[in-house]
């Protein structure tokens, strides 16, 4: 790996981290709106888990698309990294805050949805990105 490849690789990693941060911010905003809807409307509480999965997937899709717009290739790889960084960050935060860290079927679905959404967003970002 020469210096040009190293600098491009580092820029791509920085983009992945920025995409992960963007996805987390989008998630926080959407979850706040959903919490308001739960509080002030008659939406049932049994919709919480499916809505969280959808919000997570859409946030990662957007974050990975943003992060791979300037990447010329391997969008699926960089996009899936956005999903992995996102989900690891969320699980670490839940473990630190005492919300509980456990793996279940729901966790498996979240991890799978995160990686798949990241891959799709990465492919979208590469194809619509700046050439």
Residue pairs with C-beta under 8 A, 6 or more apart in sequence:
1 9
11 70
12 71
12 78
15 67
15 68
15 70
15 71
15 78
16 67
16 78
16 81
16 82
16 85
17 85
18 66
18 67
19 63
19 64
19 65
19 66
19 67
19 68
19 82
20 63
20 67
20 82
20 85
20 86
20 89
21 63
22 62
22 63
22 66
22 67
23 59
23 60
23 62
23 63
23 64
23 82
23 86
24 59
24 63
24 86
24 89
24 90
26 58
26 59
26 62
26 63
27 55
27 56
27 59
30 55
30 58
30 59
31 52
31 55
34 51
34 55
37 43
38 45
38 48
49 106
52 110
53 109
53 110
53 113
56 86
56 110
56 113
56 114
56 117
57 113
57 114
57 116
57 117
58 117
59 86
60 82
60 83
60 86
60 113
60 114
60 117
60 118
60 121
61 117
61 118
61 120
61 121
61 124
62 121
63 82
63 86
63 118
63 121
64 78
64 79
64 80
64 82
64 83
64 117
64 118
64 119
64 120
64 121
64 122
64 124
64 125
65 79
65 121
65 122
65 124
65 125
65 128
66 125
67 78
67 79
67 82
67 122
67 125
68 75
68 78
68 79
68 121
68 122
68 123
68 124
68 125
68 126
68 129
69 125
69 126
69 128
69 129
69 130
70 129
70 130
71 78
71 122
71 125
71 126
71 129
72 126
72 131
73 126
74 122
74 126
75 122
75 123
75 124
75 125
75 126
75 127
76 119
76 122
76 123
77 122
78 122
79 118
79 119
79 120
79 121
79 122
79 123
79 125
80 115
80 118
80 119
80 122
81 118
82 118
82 121
82 122
83 114
83 115
83 116
83 117
83 118
83 119
84 114
84 115
84 118
86 114
86 118
87 110
87 111
87 114
87 115
91 101
91 107
94 100
94 101
95 101
